[in-house]
């Protein structure tokens, strides 16, 4: 799994955020009305649907290592959502798992295959708590500005993608302002919120997922036998019990506004090897056994006895390769 290039429109400070909010509100024009009232909204939305060519499905198969559940679930939900001309609610996904397992990678691929400009599209909005919401004491300002930002951009184009990274580092209470945008019946002032996509990313639930994967390995069960039904309840409970997670007391999970909790399994040695080979190919380099082995040898695995799962998944593969070339 090669690391995807991540880009977003920087907000910087509260002043920058307010400027963007004002700009978003100003985009309510005739084009926006066509976008919201008609089925012919152009915006930047150019979906490459699963099953209609190599595209997204092929990229996931080749580059997203060890994630049979995430691949199948995301492709199924995305295809149904995009093919529906009048969805009854936004597509809302919550991605969970250990660091470096592919959560940010799959999010960037979705942006790439859904919008002409990829992550640089004006209709793809990436939020980071460290950049956009760094001061918990400013929570009320953040809530007001986030609501205005989302509403203004959905007014400009109903086909928008909102990515929320590191949900376990968001100020408690912030996400409750999104609840009206995530349900099945929110069409306000002519704005159709139901064509939007919201993706939330966090490490919460990663330890529980790792434990299930470890127990499956110890009992000699195939990794692909691990089911969503095993993981979804324990991940949901981990989120609900975590006061530091963005969904804490937001009502989003309690009201079942998520379309899916998407689990990402921990990566084993052969998955990391797959990532190394992919990264070398992207660099235009031949696979060198000594380089591949050096990266694997420099990677930390856990638990201590089994040395089964990569501590950082594939997150540090690209940087480690440069050390051994």
MOZI-V668652 format. One record per pair of residues at least 12 apart in sequence whose C-alpha atoms are under 8 Angstrom apart, sorted by the first residue. I is the first residue (numbers start at 1). J is the second residue. D is the distance in whole Angstrom. If there is no record, write none. Layout:
i=I j=J d=D
i=I j=J d=D
This chain:
i=1 j=62 d=8
i=1 j=63 d=4
i=1 j=64 d=5
i=1 j=65 d=6
i=1 j=102 d=7
i=1 j=272 d=8
i=1 j=274 d=7
i=1 j=275 d=4
i=1 j=276 d=8
i=1 j=278 d=6
i=1 j=279 d=7
i=1 j=314 d=7
i=2 j=63 d=7
i=2 j=275 d=6
i=2 j=276 d=8
i=2 j=278 d=6
i=2 j=279 d=5
i=2 j=282 d=8
i=2 j=314 d=8
i=2 j=318 d=7
i=3 j=105 d=7
i=3 j=279 d=8
i=3 j=315 d=7
i=3 j=318 d=7
i=4 j=104 d=8
i=4 j=105 d=6
i=4 j=108 d=7
i=4 j=109 d=8
i=5 j=108 d=8
i=6 j=108 d=7
i=6 j=119 d=7
i=7 j=119 d=6
i=7 j=120 d=6
i=7 j=126 d=8
i=8 j=119 d=7
i=8 j=120 d=6
i=8 j=124 d=8
i=8 j=125 d=7
i=8 j=126 d=6
i=8 j=127 d=8
i=9 j=120 d=8
i=9 j=125 d=7
i=9 j=126 d=7
i=10 j=131 d=8
i=11 j=131 d=7
i=11 j=132 d=6
i=12 j=131 d=6
i=12 j=132 d=7
i=13 j=132 d=7
i=17 j=145 d=7
i=18 j=145 d=7
i=20 j=149 d=7
i=21 j=145 d=7
i=21 j=148 d=6
i=21 j=149 d=5
i=21 j=152 d=7
i=24 j=149 d=7
i=24 j=152 d=5
i=24 j=153 d=5
i=24 j=156 d=7
i=25 j=148 d=8
i=25 j=149 d=8
i=25 j=152 d=5
i=25 j=153 d=7
i=25 j=155 d=8
i=25 j=156 d=8
i=27 j=152 d=8
i=27 j=153 d=8
i=27 j=155 d=8
i=27 j=156 d=6
i=28 j=152 d=8
i=28 j=155 d=6
i=28 j=156 d=6
i=29 j=156 d=8
i=31 j=156 d=8
i=32 j=155 d=6
i=32 j=156 d=5
i=32 j=157 d=6
i=33 j=155 d=8
i=33 j=190 d=8
i=35 j=156 d=8
i=35 j=157 d=6
i=35 j=158 d=7
i=36 j=155 d=7
i=36 j=157 d=7
i=36 j=158 d=6
i=36 j=190 d=7
i=36 j=191 d=6
i=36 j=192 d=6
i=37 j=190 d=7
i=37 j=191 d=8
i=37 j=192 d=8
i=39 j=85 d=7
i=41 j=157 d=8
i=43 j=123 d=8
i=43 j=157 d=6
i=43 j=159 d=7
i=44 j=115 d=5
i=44 j=116 d=6
i=44 j=117 d=7
i=44 j=121 d=7
i=44 j=122 d=8
i=44 j=123 d=7
i=45 j=114 d=6
i=45 j=115 d=5
i=45 j=116 d=6
i=45 j=159 d=7
i=46 j=113 d=7
i=46 j=114 d=5
i=46 j=115 d=5
i=46 j=116 d=6
i=47 j=82 d=8
i=47 j=113 d=6
i=47 j=114 d=4
i=47 j=115 d=6
i=48 j=113 d=5
i=48 j=114 d=6
i=49 j=79 d=6
i=49 j=82 d=8
i=50 j=75 d=6
i=50 j=79 d=6
i=55 j=113 d=7
i=56 j=109 d=7
i=56 j=110 d=8
i=56 j=113 d=6
i=57 j=75 d=7
i=60 j=106 d=8
i=63 j=275 d=7
i=63 j=278 d=7
i=64 j=102 d=7
i=64 j=105 d=8
i=64 j=106 d=8
i=65 j=102 d=8
i=65 j=267 d=8
i=65 j=271 d=6
i=65 j=272 d=8
i=65 j=274 d=7
i=65 j=275 d=7
i=66 j=265 d=7
i=66 j=266 d=8
i=66 j=267 d=6
i=66 j=271 d=6
i=67 j=264 d=6
i=67 j=265 d=6
i=68 j=224 d=7
i=69 j=227 d=7
i=69 j=228 d=7
i=69 j=262 d=8
i=69 j=263 d=7
i=69 j=264 d=7
i=70 j=262 d=6
i=70 j=263 d=6
i=70 j=264 d=6
i=73 j=262 d=7
i=74 j=262 d=8
i=77 j=91 d=8
i=78 j=91 d=8
i=86 j=194 d=8
i=86 j=195 d=8
i=87 j=194 d=6
i=87 j=195 d=6
i=88 j=184 d=5
i=88 j=185 d=7
i=88 j=194 d=6
i=89 j=182 d=7
i=89 j=183 d=6
i=89 j=184 d=4
i=89 j=185 d=7
i=89 j=193 d=8
i=89 j=194 d=4
i=89 j=195 d=7
i=90 j=181 d=8
i=90 j=182 d=6
i=90 j=183 d=7
i=90 j=184 d=7
i=90 j=193 d=7
i=90 j=194 d=4
i=90 j=195 d=5
i=90 j=196 d=5
i=90 j=197 d=6
i=90 j=198 d=7
i=91 j=194 d=8
i=91 j=195 d=8
i=91 j=196 d=7
i=91 j=197 d=5
i=91 j=198 d=6
i=91 j=258 d=8
i=91 j=259 d=6
i=92 j=182 d=7
i=92 j=197 d=6
i=92 j=198 d=5
i=92 j=199 d=6
i=92 j=200 d=8
i=92 j=257 d=7
i=92 j=258 d=5
i=92 j=259 d=5
i=92 j=260 d=7
i=93 j=198 d=6
i=93 j=199 d=5
i=93 j=200 d=6
i=93 j=258 d=6
i=93 j=259 d=6
i=93 j=260 d=5
i=93 j=261 d=6
i=93 j=262 d=7
i=94 j=199 d=6
i=94 j=200 d=5
i=94 j=201 d=6
i=94 j=202 d=8
i=94 j=258 d=7
i=94 j=260 d=6
i=94 j=261 d=5
i=94 j=262 d=6
i=95 j=199 d=7
i=95 j=200 d=6
i=95 j=201 d=5
i=95 j=202 d=6
i=95 j=261 d=6
i=95 j=262 d=5
i=95 j=263 d=6
i=95 j=264 d=7
i=96 j=201 d=6
i=96 j=202 d=5
i=96 j=203 d=5
i=96 j=204 d=6
i=96 j=205 d=6
i=96 j=206 d=6
i=96 j=235 d=8
i=96 j=261 d=7
i=96 j=262 d=6
i=96 j=263 d=5
i=96 j=264 d=6
i=97 j=202 d=7
i=97 j=203 d=5
i=97 j=204 d=7
i=97 j=205 d=6
i=97 j=206 d=4
i=97 j=207 d=8
i=97 j=209 d=7
i=97 j=263 d=6
i=97 j=264 d=5
i=97 j=265 d=6
i=97 j=266 d=7
i=98 j=203 d=5
i=98 j=206 d=5
i=98 j=207 d=7
i=98 j=210 d=8
i=98 j=264 d=7
i=98 j=265 d=7
i=98 j=266 d=6
i=98 j=312 d=8
i=98 j=313 d=7
i=99 j=203 d=7
i=99 j=311 d=8
i=99 j=312 d=6
i=99 j=313 d=6
i=99 j=315 d=7
i=100 j=312 d=5
i=100 j=313 d=4
i=100 j=314 d=5
i=100 j=315 d=4
i=100 j=316 d=8
i=101 j=264 d=6
i=101 j=265 d=7
i=101 j=266 d=6
i=101 j=267 d=7
i=101 j=312 d=8
i=101 j=313 d=5
i=101 j=314 d=6
i=101 j=315 d=8
i=102 j=264 d=7
i=102 j=314 d=8
i=103 j=201 d=7
i=103 j=264 d=7
i=104 j=201 d=7
i=107 j=163 d=8
i=107 j=199 d=8
i=111 j=124 d=7
i=111 j=161 d=7
i=123 j=153 d=7
i=123 j=157 d=7
i=123 j=159 d=7
i=123 j=160 d=5
i=123 j=161 d=6
i=124 j=160 d=6
i=124 j=161 d=5
i=124 j=162 d=6
i=124 j=163 d=8
i=125 j=160 d=8
i=125 j=161 d=6
i=125 j=162 d=5
i=125 j=163 d=6
i=126 j=162 d=6
i=126 j=163 d=5
i=126 j=164 d=6
i=126 j=165 d=7
i=127 j=162 d=8
i=127 j=163 d=6
i=127 j=164 d=5
i=127 j=165 d=6
i=128 j=164 d=6
i=128 j=165 d=5
i=128 j=166 d=7
i=129 j=165 d=7
i=129 j=166 d=7
i=129 j=167 d=8
i=129 j=169 d=6
i=129 j=170 d=5
i=129 j=171 d=8
i=133 j=170 d=7
i=133 j=171 d=7
i=135 j=171 d=8
i=136 j=171 d=5
i=139 j=171 d=7
i=139 j=173 d=8
i=139 j=174 d=7
i=142 j=174 d=7
i=143 j=174 d=6
i=143 j=175 d=8
i=143 j=177 d=6
i=146 j=177 d=8
i=147 j=177 d=6
i=147 j=178 d=7
i=154 j=191 d=7
i=154 j=192 d=7
i=154 j=193 d=6
i=154 j=196 d=8
i=155 j=191 d=5
i=155 j=192 d=8
i=158 j=191 d=7
i=158 j=192 d=6
i=158 j=193 d=6
i=158 j=194 d=7
i=158 j=195 d=6
i=158 j=196 d=6
i=159 j=195 d=5
i=159 j=196 d=5
i=159 j=197 d=8
i=160 j=195 d=8
i=160 j=196 d=5
i=160 j=197 d=6
i=161 j=196 d=6
i=161 j=197 d=5
i=161 j=198 d=6
i=161 j=199 d=8
i=162 j=196 d=8
i=162 j=197 d=6
i=162 j=198 d=5
i=162 j=199 d=6
i=163 j=198 d=6
i=163 j=199 d=5
i=163 j=200 d=6
i=163 j=201 d=8
i=164 j=198 d=8
i=164 j=199 d=6
i=164 j=200 d=5
i=164 j=201 d=6
i=165 j=200 d=6
i=165 j=201 d=5
i=165 j=202 d=7
i=166 j=200 d=8
i=166 j=201 d=6
i=166 j=202 d=5
i=166 j=203 d=7
i=167 j=200 d=7
i=167 j=201 d=6
i=167 j=202 d=5
i=167 j=245 d=6
i=167 j=246 d=5
i=167 j=247 d=8
i=168 j=202 d=6
i=168 j=203 d=7
i=168 j=204 d=7
i=168 j=244 d=5
i=168 j=245 d=4
i=168 j=246 d=6
i=169 j=244 d=6
i=169 j=245 d=7
i=169 j=246 d=7
i=170 j=244 d=7
i=170 j=245 d=7
i=170 j=246 d=5
i=171 j=244 d=8
i=171 j=246 d=7
i=172 j=243 d=7
i=172 j=244 d=7
i=172 j=245 d=7
i=172 j=246 d=6
i=172 j=247 d=8
i=172 j=248 d=6
i=173 j=246 d=7
i=173 j=247 d=8
i=173 j=248 d=7
i=173 j=249 d=7
i=173 j=250 d=6
i=174 j=246 d=7
i=174 j=250 d=8
i=175 j=246 d=6
i=175 j=247 d=6
i=175 j=250 d=6
i=176 j=247 d=8
i=176 j=249 d=8
i=176 j=250 d=4
i=176 j=251 d=7
i=176 j=252 d=7
i=179 j=250 d=8
i=179 j=251 d=7
i=179 j=252 d=6
i=179 j=257 d=8
i=181 j=193 d=6
i=181 j=194 d=8
i=182 j=194 d=8
i=182 j=257 d=6
i=183 j=257 d=6
i=204 j=235 d=7
i=204 j=238 d=7
i=204 j=239 d=6
i=204 j=242 d=8
i=204 j=245 d=8
i=205 j=234 d=7
i=205 j=235 d=5
i=205 j=236 d=8
i=205 j=238 d=5
i=205 j=239 d=7
i=206 j=235 d=8
i=206 j=264 d=8
i=206 j=265 d=8
i=208 j=234 d=7
i=208 j=235 d=7
i=208 j=238 d=8
i=209 j=231 d=7
i=209 j=235 d=7
i=209 j=263 d=7
i=209 j=264 d=8
i=209 j=265 d=6
i=209 j=266 d=8
i=210 j=265 d=7
i=210 j=266 d=6
i=212 j=231 d=8
i=213 j=226 d=7
i=213 j=265 d=7
i=213 j=266 d=7
i=228 j=263 d=8
i=231 j=263 d=7
i=232 j=261 d=6
i=232 j=262 d=8
i=232 j=263 d=7
i=235 j=261 d=8
i=235 j=263 d=8
i=236 j=261 d=7
i=240 j=253 d=8
i=266 j=309 d=6
i=266 j=310 d=7
i=266 j=313 d=7
i=267 j=309 d=5
i=267 j=310 d=6
i=267 j=313 d=6
i=267 j=314 d=8
i=268 j=308 d=6
i=268 j=309 d=5
i=268 j=310 d=6
i=269 j=296 d=7
i=269 j=308 d=7
i=269 j=309 d=7
i=269 j=310 d=7
i=272 j=296 d=7
i=272 j=310 d=8
i=272 j=313 d=7
i=272 j=314 d=6
i=272 j=317 d=8
i=273 j=292 d=7
i=273 j=296 d=7
i=275 j=314 d=6
i=275 j=317 d=7
i=276 j=292 d=6
i=276 j=295 d=8
i=276 j=317 d=6
i=276 j=318 d=8
i=276 j=321 d=8
i=277 j=292 d=7
i=279 j=317 d=8
i=279 j=318 d=7
i=291 j=321 d=7
i=291 j=324 d=6
i=291 j=325 d=7
i=292 j=321 d=8
i=294 j=324 d=7
i=295 j=317 d=7
i=295 j=320 d=6
i=295 j=321 d=6
i=295 j=324 d=8
i=299 j=311 d=8
i=300 j=312 d=8
